[in-house]
Amino acid sequence: LIPIMALGIELGRYFYARAEVAKSADAAALAAAAEISQRVFEESGDLQPTSKTWANAQAFASMNNGYLSQYGVNAVVTGITVDAGDDTVLVQVSANLDRVFPSVVPDVTVTERGVAEIRAFTR
């Protein structure tokens, strides 16, 4: 009975941690969408993330990582993709959860994606 209870607790912590990474990815996507360069779009019609886009996305991912940060786990933005056809930004965030779980479960890395719509630009 105790091993089953322990497994249930660990699974609950895993899914909570995964939801925390997803929350960070959503916040990072919203932040990245707000920082797509309008100047570049007006000049070329291309939607490109800038260094400020990456920095803002990482800052918001970190701010929305409260539960995991108490364990020393950081959510890291690993990718930003802009889809000009759909006017959306896809942000990929990863976190290594080794510090959250016991050493019997090595190398637990979670990757989640957040999507946000880019504000309307006119050319």
PAMI-223232 format. One record per atom (N, C-alpha, C, O): residue number from 1; residue in three letters; chain; atom name; z, x, y. Coordinates in pm, whole numbers, plus 50000, padded with zeros to 5 digits. Example, Ala and Ser with C-alpha at 12.3 -4.5 7.8 and 13.67 -1.06 7.14 Angstrom:
! residues 2
<1, ALA, A, N, <50780, 51319, 49431>> <1, ALA, A, CA, <50780, 51230, 49550>> <1, ALA, A, C, <50780, 51320, 49670>> <1, ALA, A, O, <50846, 51424, 49668>> <2, SER, A, N, <50708, 51285, 49775>> <2, SER, A, CA, <50714, 51367, 49894>> <2, SER, A, C, <50787, 51290, 50003>> <2, SER, A, O, <50804, 51341, 50114>> 
END
This chain:
! residues 123
<1, LEU, A, N, <50000, 50082, 49880>> <1, LEU, A, CA, <50000, 50000, 50000>> <1, LEU, A, C, <50000, 50087, 50127>> <1, LEU, A, O, <49930, 50056, 50223>> <2, ILE, A, N, <50077, 50194, 50127>> <2, ILE, A, CA, <50086, 50280, 50244>> <2, ILE, A, C, <49952, 50350, 50273>> <2, ILE, A, O, <49912, 50357, 50389>> <3, PRO, A, N, <49879, 50402, 50171>> <3, PRO, A, CA, <49749, 50462, 50200>> <3, PRO, A, C, <49649, 50362, 50261>> <3, PRO, A, O, <49570, 50398, 50348>> <4, ILE, A, N, <49654, 50240, 50214>> <4, ILE, A, CA, <49562, 50138, 50269>> <4, ILE, A, C, <49600, 50109, 50414>> <4, ILE, A, O, <49511, 50092, 50498>> <5, MET, A, N, <49727, 50101, 50444>> <5, MET, A, CA, <49772, 50078, 50580>> <5, MET, A, C, <49733, 50196, 50670>> <5, MET, A, O, <49689, 50175, 50783>> <6, ALA, A, N, <49747, 50317, 50622>> <6, ALA, A, CA, <49709, 50436, 50699>> <6, ALA, A, C, <49560, 50436, 50727>> <6, ALA, A, O, <49516, 50469, 50837>> <7, LEU, A, N, <49481, 50400, 50627>> <7, LEU, A, CA, <49336, 50392, 50645>> <7, LEU, A, C, <49302, 50287, 50750>> <7, LEU, A, O, <49215, 50310, 50834>> <8, GLY, A, N, <49367, 50174, 50745>> <8, GLY, A, CA, <49343, 50068, 50844>> <8, GLY, A, C, <49374, 50114, 50985>> <8, GLY, A, O, <49300, 50083, 51079>> <9, ILE, A, N, <49483, 50186, 51001>> <9, ILE, A, CA, <49521, 50238, 51133>> <9, ILE, A, C, <49417, 50338, 51183>> <9, ILE, A, O, <49374, 50332, 51298>> <10, GLU, A, N, <49375, 50430, 51096>> <10, GLU, A, CA, <49277, 50531, 51135>> <10, GLU, A, C, <49142, 50467, 51169>> <10, GLU, A, O, <49077, 50509, 51264>> <11, LEU, A, N, <49100, 50368, 51092>> <11, LEU, A, CA, <48974, 50300, 51124>> <11, LEU, A, C, <48983, 50229, 51258>> <11, LEU, A, O, <48888, 50229, 51336>> <12, GLY, A, N, <49097, 50168, 51285>> <12, GLY, A, CA, <49117, 50103, 51414>> <12, GLY, A, C, <49108, 50202, 51528>> <12, GLY, A, O, <49045, 50174, 51631>> <13, ARG, A, N, <49169, 50318, 51512>> <13, ARG, A, CA, <49161, 50422, 51616>> <13, ARG, A, C, <49019, 50473, 51633>> <13, ARG, A, O, <48976, 50500, 51745>> <14, TYR, A, N, <48946, 50486, 51521>> <14, TYR, A, CA, <48806, 50531, 51529>> <14, TYR, A, C, <48722, 50433, 51610>> <14, TYR, A, O, <48649, 50473, 51700>> <15, PHE, A, N, <48732, 50305, 51579>> <15, PHE, A, CA, <48651, 50206, 51649>> <15, PHE, A, C, <48693, 50192, 51795>> <15, PHE, A, O, <48609, 50166, 51881>> <16, TYR, A, N, <48820, 50210, 51824>> <16, TYR, A, CA, <48865, 50208, 51963>> <16, TYR, A, C, <48808, 50328, 52038>> <16, TYR, A, O, <48763, 50315, 52151>> <17, ALA, A, N, <48811, 50446, 51975>> <17, ALA, A, CA, <48756, 50566, 52037>> <17, ALA, A, C, <48606, 50553, 52058>> <17, ALA, A, O, <48553, 50595, 52161>> <18, ARG, A, N, <48539, 50494, 51962>> <18, ARG, A, CA, <48395, 50473, 51976>> <18, ARG, A, C, <48364, 50378, 52091>> <18, ARG, A, O, <48268, 50399, 52166>> <19, ALA, A, N, <48444, 50273, 52106>> <19, ALA, A, CA, <48426, 50180, 52218>> <19, ALA, A, C, <48452, 50251, 52352>> <19, ALA, A, O, <48387, 50220, 52452>> <20, GLU, A, N, <48545, 50344, 52352>> <20, GLU, A, CA, <48574, 50420, 52473>> <20, GLU, A, C, <48453, 50507, 52513>> <20, GLU, A, O, <48422, 50518, 52631>> <21, VAL, A, N, <48387, 50568, 52416>> <21, VAL, A, CA, <48268, 50647, 52443>> <21, VAL, A, C, <48155, 50556, 52491>> <21, VAL, A, O, <48080, 50593, 52581>> <22, ALA, A, N, <48142, 50437, 52433>> <22, ALA, A, CA, <48039, 50341, 52477>> <22, ALA, A, C, <48066, 50296, 52621>> <22, ALA, A, O, <47972, 50281, 52699>> <23, LYS, A, N, <48192, 50276, 52654>> <23, LYS, A, CA, <48228, 50239, 52791>> <23, LYS, A, C, <48190, 50351, 52888>> <23, LYS, A, O, <48139, 50325, 52997>> <24, SER, A, N, <48214, 50474, 52848>> <24, SER, A, CA, <48175, 50589, 52931>> <24, SER, A, C, <48024, 50596, 52948>> <24, SER, A, O, <47975, 50628, 53057>> <25, ALA, A, N, <47950, 50567, 52841>> <25, ALA, A, CA, <47804, 50570, 52848>> <25, ALA, A, C, <47752, 50462, 52942>> <25, ALA, A, O, <47658, 50486, 53018>> <26, ASP, A, N, <47810, 50343, 52937>> <26, ASP, A, CA, <47768, 50236, 53028>> <26, ASP, A, C, <47794, 50272, 53173>> <26, ASP, A, O, <47709, 50250, 53259>> <27, ALA, A, N, <47911, 50328, 53201>> <27, ALA, A, CA, <47945, 50368, 53337>> <27, ALA, A, C, <47851, 50480, 53384>> <27, ALA, A, O, <47807, 50480, 53499>> <28, ALA, A, N, <47822, 50574, 53296>> <28, ALA, A, CA, <47732, 50684, 53331>> <28, ALA, A, C, <47591, 50633, 53360>> <28, ALA, A, O, <47524, 50683, 53450>> <29, ALA, A, N, <47546, 50533, 53283>> <29, ALA, A, CA, <47413, 50476, 53306>> <29, ALA, A, C, <47406, 50407, 53441>> <29, ALA, A, O, <47307, 50421, 53513>> <30, LEU, A, N, <47508, 50332, 53476>> <30, LEU, A, CA, <47510, 50266, 53608>> <30, LEU, A, C, <47510, 50369, 53720>> <30, LEU, A, O, <47440, 50353, 53820>> <31, ALA, A, N, <47588, 50476, 53704>> <31, ALA, A, CA, <47593, 50581, 53805>> <31, ALA, A, C, <47459, 50654, 53816>> <31, ALA, A, O, <47415, 50686, 53926>> <32, ALA, A, N, <47396, 50680, 53703>> <32, ALA, A, CA, <47267, 50749, 53704>> <32, ALA, A, C, <47159, 50662, 53767>> <32, ALA, A, O, <47075, 50712, 53842>> <33, ALA, A, N, <47161, 50533, 53739>> <33, ALA, A, CA, <47061, 50442, 53796>> <33, ALA, A, C, <47072, 50438, 53948>> <33, ALA, A, O, <46972, 50423, 54018>> <34, ALA, A, N, <47193, 50451, 53999>> <34, ALA, A, CA, <47213, 50449, 54144>> <34, ALA, A, C, <47165, 50577, 54211>> <34, ALA, A, O, <47146, 50580, 54333>> <35, GLU, A, N, <47146, 50683, 54134>> <35, GLU, A, CA, <47110, 50814, 54192>> <35, GLU, A, C, <46967, 50858, 54163>> <35, GLU, A, O, <46933, 50973, 54191>> <36, ILE, A, N, <46883, 50772, 54110>> <36, ILE, A, CA, <46743, 50810, 54090>> <36, ILE, A, C, <46680, 50830, 54227>> <36, ILE, A, O, <46701, 50750, 54318>> <37, SER, A, N, <46604, 50935, 54242>> <37, SER, A, CA, <46550, 50973, 54372>> <37, SER, A, C, <46442, 50877, 54421>> <37, SER, A, O, <46333, 50869, 54364>> <38, GLN, A, N, <46473, 50805, 54529>> <38, GLN, A, CA, <46375, 50714, 54588>> <38, GLN, A, C, <46264, 50793, 54658>> <38, GLN, A, O, <46149, 50751, 54658>> <39, ARG, A, N, <46299, 50908, 54716>> <39, ARG, A, CA, <46200, 50990, 54786>> <39, ARG, A, C, <46090, 51035, 54690>> <39, ARG, A, O, <45972, 51027, 54722>> <40, VAL, A, N, <46130, 51084, 54573>> <40, VAL, A, CA, <46032, 51128, 54472>> <40, VAL, A, C, <45946, 51010, 54428>> <40, VAL, A, O, <45826, 51024, 54410>> <41, PHE, A, N, <46008, 50894, 54412>> <41, PHE, A, CA, <45933, 50776, 54372>> <41, PHE, A, C, <45831, 50737, 54478>> <41, PHE, A, O, <45717, 50704, 54445>> <42, GLU, A, N, <45871, 50740, 54605>> <42, GLU, A, CA, <45778, 50703, 54712>> <42, GLU, A, C, <45661, 50800, 54722>> <42, GLU, A, O, <45550, 50759, 54753>> <43, GLU, A, N, <45687, 50929, 54696>> <43, GLU, A, CA, <45581, 51029, 54706>> <43, GLU, A, C, <45488, 51030, 54585>> <43, GLU, A, O, <45367, 51046, 54601>> <44, SER, A, N, <45543, 51014, 54465>> <44, SER, A, CA, <45462, 51032, 54345>> <44, SER, A, C, <45454, 50909, 54254>> <44, SER, A, O, <45370, 50904, 54165>> <45, GLY, A, N, <45539, 50812, 54277>> <45, GLY, A, CA, <45542, 50697, 54188>> <45, GLY, A, C, <45617, 50726, 54059>> <45, GLY, A, O, <45619, 50643, 53969>> <46, ASP, A, N, <45681, 50844, 54050>> <46, ASP, A, CA, <45751, 50886, 53930>> <46, ASP, A, C, <45901, 50872, 53950>> <46, ASP, A, O, <45954, 50903, 54057>> <47, LEU, A, N, <45969, 50825, 53848>> <47, LEU, A, CA, <46114, 50813, 53852>> <47, LEU, A, C, <46174, 50931, 53775>> <47, LEU, A, O, <46157, 50941, 53654>> <48, GLN, A, N, <46242, 51020, 53846>> <48, GLN, A, CA, <46298, 51140, 53785>> <48, GLN, A, C, <46446, 51152, 53816>> <48, GLN, A, O, <46487, 51131, 53930>> <49, PRO, A, N, <46527, 51185, 53716>> <49, PRO, A, CA, <46668, 51214, 53745>> <49, PRO, A, C, <46679, 51349, 53816>> <49, PRO, A, O, <46604, 51442, 53786>> <50, THR, A, N, <46771, 51359, 53910>> <50, THR, A, CA, <46794, 51483, 53984>> <50, THR, A, C, <46926, 51545, 53936>> <50, THR, A, O, <46995, 51487, 53852>> <51, SER, A, N, <46959, 51661, 53991>> <51, SER, A, CA, <47087, 51722, 53954>> <51, SER, A, C, <47202, 51634, 53998>> <51, SER, A, O, <47306, 51631, 53933>> <52, LYS, A, N, <47186, 51562, 54109>> <52, LYS, A, CA, <47289, 51469, 54154>> <52, LYS, A, C, <47303, 51352, 54056>> <52, LYS, A, O, <47413, 51300, 54036>> <53, THR, A, N, <47191, 51312, 53996>> <53, THR, A, CA, <47195, 51206, 53895>> <53, THR, A, C, <47283, 51249, 53778>> <53, THR, A, O, <47369, 51173, 53733>> <54, TRP, A, N, <47261, 51371, 53729>> <54, TRP, A, CA, <47339, 51423, 53616>> <54, TRP, A, C, <47487, 51436, 53654>> <54, TRP, A, O, <47575, 51399, 53576>> <55, ALA, A, N, <47513, 51490, 53773>> <55, ALA, A, CA, <47652, 51510, 53816>> <55, ALA, A, C, <47725, 51376, 53830>> <55, ALA, A, O, <47840, 51363, 53788>> <56, ASN, A, N, <47659, 51278, 53889>> <56, ASN, A, CA, <47720, 51148, 53909>> <56, ASN, A, C, <47745, 51078, 53774>> <56, ASN, A, O, <47850, 51017, 53754>> <57, ALA, A, N, <47649, 51089, 53684>> <57, ALA, A, CA, <47664, 51029, 53552>> <57, ALA, A, C, <47783, 51092, 53478>> <57, ALA, A, O, <47861, 51020, 53415>> <58, GLN, A, N, <47796, 51224, 53484>> <58, GLN, A, CA, <47906, 51292, 53417>> <58, GLN, A, C, <48041, 51254, 53480>> <58, GLN, A, O, <48139, 51235, 53409>> <59, ALA, A, N, <48044, 51244, 53612>> <59, ALA, A, CA, <48168, 51208, 53680>> <59, ALA, A, C, <48215, 51069, 53636>> <59, ALA, A, O, <48334, 51048, 53610>> <60, PHE, A, N, <48123, 50974, 53629>> <60, PHE, A, CA, <48161, 50839, 53590>> <60, PHE, A, C, <48195, 50829, 53441>> <60, PHE, A, O, <48281, 50751, 53402>> <61, ALA, A, N, <48128, 50908, 53359>> <61, ALA, A, CA, <48163, 50912, 53217>> <61, ALA, A, C, <48305, 50964, 53200>> <61, ALA, A, O, <48381, 50912, 53119>> <62, SER, A, N, <48341, 51065, 53276>> <62, SER, A, CA, <48475, 51122, 53268>> <62, SER, A, C, <48581, 51026, 53320>> <62, SER, A, O, <48690, 51017, 53264>> <63, MET, A, N, <48549, 50953, 53429>> <63, MET, A, CA, <48645, 50859, 53485>> <63, MET, A, C, <48674, 50741, 53392>> <63, MET, A, O, <48781, 50681, 53398>> <64, ASN, A, N, <48580, 50709, 53306>> <64, ASN, A, CA, <48595, 50594, 53216>> <64, ASN, A, C, <48631, 50638, 53075>> <64, ASN, A, O, <48590, 50575, 52977>> <65, ASN, A, N, <48707, 50743, 53064>> <65, ASN, A, CA, <48741, 50803, 52937>> <65, ASN, A, C, <48892, 50820, 52924>> <65, ASN, A, O, <48939, 50920, 52869>> <66, GLY, A, N, <48968, 50724, 52975>> <66, GLY, A, CA, <49113, 50738, 52985>> <66, GLY, A, C, <49185, 50758, 52853>> <66, GLY, A, O, <49267, 50849, 52842>> <67, TYR, A, N, <49156, 50675, 52754>> <67, TYR, A, CA, <49225, 50685, 52626>> <67, TYR, A, C, <49200, 50820, 52559>> <67, TYR, A, O, <49293, 50884, 52510>> <68, LEU, A, N, <49075, 50862, 52556>> <68, LEU, A, CA, <49042, 50988, 52488>> <68, LEU, A, C, <49090, 51110, 52564>> <68, LEU, A, O, <49124, 51212, 52504>> <69, SER, A, N, <49093, 51101, 52697>> <69, SER, A, CA, <49134, 51219, 52775>> <69, SER, A, C, <49280, 51255, 52751>> <69, SER, A, O, <49319, 51370, 52768>> <70, GLN, A, N, <49363, 51158, 52712>> <70, GLN, A, CA, <49502, 51192, 52681>> <70, GLN, A, C, <49514, 51280, 52557>> <70, GLN, A, O, <49616, 51345, 52536>> <71, TYR, A, N, <49409, 51283, 52476>> <71, TYR, A, CA, <49404, 51372, 52359>> <71, TYR, A, C, <49326, 51500, 52387>> <71, TYR, A, O, <49309, 51583, 52298>> <72, GLY, A, N, <49279, 51517, 52509>> <72, GLY, A, CA, <49199, 51633, 52544>> <72, GLY, A, C, <49054, 51622, 52501>> <72, GLY, A, O, <48986, 51723, 52488>> <73, VAL, A, N, <49007, 51500, 52479>> <73, VAL, A, CA, <48869, 51477, 52438>> <73, VAL, A, C, <48789, 51434, 52560>> <73, VAL, A, O, <48830, 51343, 52632>> <74, ASN, A, N, <48675, 51500, 52582>> <74, ASN, A, CA, <48591, 51468, 52697>> <74, ASN, A, C, <48460, 51405, 52651>> <74, ASN, A, O, <48398, 51451, 52555>> <75, ALA, A, N, <48420, 51301, 52721>> <75, ALA, A, CA, <48287, 51242, 52698>> <75, ALA, A, C, <48188, 51324, 52780>> <75, ALA, A, O, <48208, 51345, 52899>> <76, VAL, A, N, <48081, 51368, 52716>> <76, VAL, A, CA, <47983, 51456, 52780>> <76, VAL, A, C, <47847, 51388, 52781>> <76, VAL, A, O, <47800, 51340, 52678>> <77, VAL, A, N, <47784, 51384, 52898>> <77, VAL, A, CA, <47649, 51329, 52910>> <77, VAL, A, C, <47553, 51430, 52847>> <77, VAL, A, O, <47544, 51544, 52891>> <78, THR, A, N, <47482, 51385, 52743>> <78, THR, A, CA, <47392, 51476, 52672>> <78, THR, A, C, <47245, 51444, 52696>> <78, THR, A, O, <47158, 51521, 52655>> <79, GLY, A, N, <47216, 51333, 52762>> <79, GLY, A, CA, <47077, 51301, 52789>> <79, GLY, A, C, <47063, 51188, 52888>> <79, GLY, A, O, <47140, 51092, 52887>> <80, ILE, A, N, <46962, 51201, 52975>> <80, ILE, A, CA, <46925, 51094, 53067>> <80, ILE, A, C, <46775, 51075, 53056>> <80, ILE, A, O, <46697, 51169, 53076>> <81, THR, A, N, <46736, 50953, 53024>> <81, THR, A, CA, <46594, 50920, 53012>> <81, THR, A, C, <46564, 50803, 53104>> <81, THR, A, O, <46636, 50704, 53106>> <82, VAL, A, N, <46456, 50816, 53181>> <82, VAL, A, CA, <46415, 50709, 53271>> <82, VAL, A, C, <46290, 50644, 53216>> <82, VAL, A, O, <46193, 50712, 53183>> <83, ASP, A, N, <46292, 50512, 53205>> <83, ASP, A, CA, <46176, 50435, 53160>> <83, ASP, A, C, <46120, 50363, 53281>> <83, ASP, A, O, <46172, 50259, 53323>> <84, ALA, A, N, <46011, 50418, 53338>> <84, ALA, A, CA, <45953, 50361, 53459>> <84, ALA, A, C, <45892, 50224, 53432>> <84, ALA, A, O, <45885, 50140, 53523>> <85, GLY, A, N, <45847, 50200, 53309>> <85, GLY, A, CA, <45787, 50071, 53277>> <85, GLY, A, C, <45887, 49957, 53283>> <85, GLY, A, O, <45856, 49848, 53329>> <86, ASP, A, N, <46008, 49984, 53234>> <86, ASP, A, CA, <46113, 49882, 53235>> <86, ASP, A, C, <46210, 49897, 53352>> <86, ASP, A, O, <46299, 49814, 53369>> <87, ASP, A, N, <46193, 50003, 53432>> <87, ASP, A, CA, <46285, 50033, 53541>> <87, ASP, A, C, <46429, 50043, 53491>> <87, ASP, A, O, <46520, 49985, 53549>> <88, THR, A, N, <46446, 50118, 53383>> <88, THR, A, CA, <46580, 50136, 53327>> <88, THR, A, C, <46612, 50284, 53309>> <88, THR, A, O, <46523, 50369, 53301>> <89, VAL, A, N, <46739, 50312, 53302>> <89, VAL, A, CA, <46789, 50446, 53274>> <89, VAL, A, C, <46871, 50438, 53146>> <89, VAL, A, O, <46958, 50352, 53134>> <90, LEU, A, N, <46843, 50527, 53052>> <90, LEU, A, CA, <46919, 50536, 52929>> <90, LEU, A, C, <46999, 50665, 52934>> <90, LEU, A, O, <46942, 50774, 52950>> <91, VAL, A, N, <47129, 50654, 52921>> <91, VAL, A, CA, <47217, 50772, 52924>> <91, VAL, A, C, <47285, 50784, 52788>> <91, VAL, A, O, <47341, 50688, 52736>> <92, GLN, A, N, <47280, 50903, 52732>> <92, GLN, A, CA, <47344, 50932, 52604>> <92, GLN, A, C, <47470, 51014, 52629>> <92, GLN, A, O, <47467, 51116, 52698>> <93, VAL, A, N, <47581, 50967, 52572>> <93, VAL, A, CA, <47711, 51034, 52590>> <93, VAL, A, C, <47768, 51065, 52452>> <93, VAL, A, O, <47766, 50980, 52362>> <94, SER, A, N, <47820, 51186, 52436>> <94, SER, A, CA, <47880, 51228, 52309>> <94, SER, A, C, <48023, 51275, 52332>> <94, SER, A, O, <48059, 51321, 52440>> <95, ALA, A, N, <48104, 51262, 52227>> <95, ALA, A, CA, <48241, 51312, 52230>> <95, ALA, A, C, <48279, 51358, 52090>> <95, ALA, A, O, <48250, 51291, 51991>> <96, ASN, A, N, <48343, 51474, 52083>> <96, ASN, A, CA, <48393, 51525, 51956>> <96, ASN, A, C, <48537, 51476, 51941>> <96, ASN, A, O, <48624, 51509, 52022>> <97, LEU, A, N, <48560, 51396, 51838>> <97, LEU, A, CA, <48689, 51330, 51819>> <97, LEU, A, C, <48784, 51404, 51725>> <97, LEU, A, O, <48879, 51345, 51675>> <98, ASP, A, N, <48760, 51532, 51700>> <98, ASP, A, CA, <48845, 51609, 51608>> <98, ASP, A, C, <48992, 51607, 51649>> <98, ASP, A, O, <49080, 51608, 51562>> <99, ARG, A, N, <49020, 51605, 51778>> <99, ARG, A, CA, <49160, 51607, 51823>> <99, ARG, A, C, <49231, 51473, 51804>> <99, ARG, A, O, <49354, 51467, 51803>> <100, VAL, A, N, <49154, 51367, 51789>> <100, VAL, A, CA, <49212, 51234, 51775>> <100, VAL, A, C, <49253, 51208, 51630>> <100, VAL, A, O, <49350, 51136, 51604>> <101, PHE, A, N, <49180, 51267, 51537>> <101, PHE, A, CA, <49202, 51239, 51396>> <101, PHE, A, C, <49263, 51358, 51324>> <101, PHE, A, O, <49249, 51471, 51371>> <102, PRO, A, N, <49330, 51335, 51213>> <102, PRO, A, CA, <49389, 51446, 51139>> <102, PRO, A, C, <49283, 51541, 51086>> <102, PRO, A, O, <49164, 51508, 51079>> <103, SER, A, N, <49327, 51658, 51050>> <103, SER, A, CA, <49234, 51762, 51005>> <103, SER, A, C, <49166, 51728, 50873>> <103, SER, A, O, <49073, 51799, 50832>> <104, VAL, A, N, <49209, 51624, 50805>> <104, VAL, A, CA, <49144, 51587, 50679>> <104, VAL, A, C, <49007, 51522, 50703>> <104, VAL, A, O, <48929, 51506, 50609>> <105, VAL, A, N, <48978, 51485, 50828>> <105, VAL, A, CA, <48848, 51426, 50862>> <105, VAL, A, C, <48782, 51519, 50964>> <105, VAL, A, O, <48792, 51495, 51085>> <106, PRO, A, N, <48716, 51624, 50917>> <106, PRO, A, CA, <48661, 51722, 51010>> <106, PRO, A, C, <48531, 51674, 51077>> <106, PRO, A, O, <48458, 51590, 51024>> <107, ASP, A, N, <48505, 51729, 51193>> <107, ASP, A, CA, <48380, 51712, 51266>> <107, ASP, A, C, <48341, 51565, 51287>> <107, ASP, A, O, <48238, 51519, 51238>> <108, VAL, A, N, <48424, 51493, 51360>> <108, VAL, A, CA, <48394, 51354, 51393>> <108, VAL, A, C, <48337, 51353, 51534>> <108, VAL, A, O, <48411, 51363, 51632>> <109, THR, A, N, <48205, 51340, 51544>> <109, THR, A, CA, <48138, 51334, 51673>> <109, THR, A, C, <48073, 51198, 51687>> <109, THR, A, O, <48004, 51151, 51597>> <110, VAL, A, N, <48096, 51135, 51801>> <110, VAL, A, CA, <48042, 51003, 51828>> <110, VAL, A, C, <47944, 51013, 51944>> <110, VAL, A, O, <47972, 51078, 52045>> <111, THR, A, N, <47829, 50950, 51929>> <111, THR, A, CA, <47729, 50943, 52036>> <111, THR, A, C, <47697, 50797, 52062>> <111, THR, A, O, <47667, 50721, 51969>> <112, GLU, A, N, <47703, 50759, 52188>> <112, GLU, A, CA, <47671, 50623, 52229>> <112, GLU, A, C, <47571, 50627, 52344>> <112, GLU, A, O, <47557, 50728, 52413>> <113, ARG, A, N, <47502, 50516, 52362>> <113, ARG, A, CA, <47402, 50507, 52469>> <113, ARG, A, C, <47436, 50392, 52563>> <113, ARG, A, O, <47484, 50287, 52521>> <114, GLY, A, N, <47411, 50415, 52690>> <114, GLY, A, CA, <47427, 50312, 52792>> <114, GLY, A, C, <47295, 50293, 52863>> <114, GLY, A, O, <47223, 50389, 52888>> <115, VAL, A, N, <47264, 50170, 52897>> <115, VAL, A, CA, <47139, 50138, 52966>> <115, VAL, A, C, <47171, 50063, 53093>> <115, VAL, A, O, <47257, 49975, 53094>> <116, ALA, A, N, <47102, 50099, 53202>> <116, ALA, A, CA, <47120, 50029, 53329>> <116, ALA, A, C, <46984, 50013, 53396>> <116, ALA, A, O, <46894, 50095, 53380>> <117, GLU, A, N, <46972, 49907, 53471>> <117, GLU, A, CA, <46848, 49881, 53544>> <117, GLU, A, C, <46852, 49955, 53677>> <117, GLU, A, O, <46955, 49960, 53744>> <118, ILE, A, N, <46738, 50012, 53714>> <118, ILE, A, CA, <46726, 50084, 53840>> <118, ILE, A, C, <46706, 49983, 53951>> <118, ILE, A, O, <46633, 49885, 53934>> <119, ARG, A, N, <46770, 50006, 54064>> <119, ARG, A, CA, <46750, 49916, 54176>> <119, ARG, A, C, <46604, 49916, 54217>> <119, ARG, A, O, <46532, 50013, 54194>> <120, ALA, A, N, <46560, 49808, 54276>> <120, ALA, A, CA, <46417, 49790, 54307>> <120, ALA, A, C, <46371, 49890, 54412>> <120, ALA, A, O, <46433, 49907, 54517>> <121, PHE, A, N, <46261, 49956, 54381>> <121, PHE, A, CA, <46195, 50045, 54475>> <121, PHE, A, C, <46062, 49984, 54512>> <121, PHE, A, O, <46000, 49914, 54431>> <122, THR, A, N, <46017, 50010, 54634>> <122, THR, A, CA, <45882, 49968, 54672>> <122, THR, A, C, <45808, 50091, 54718>> <122, THR, A, O, <45864, 50180, 54782>> <123, ARG, A, N, <45683, 50094, 54685>> <123, ARG, A, CA, <45602, 50211, 54717>> <123, ARG, A, C, <45512, 50183, 54832>> <123, ARG, A, O, <45436, 50270, 54873>> 
END
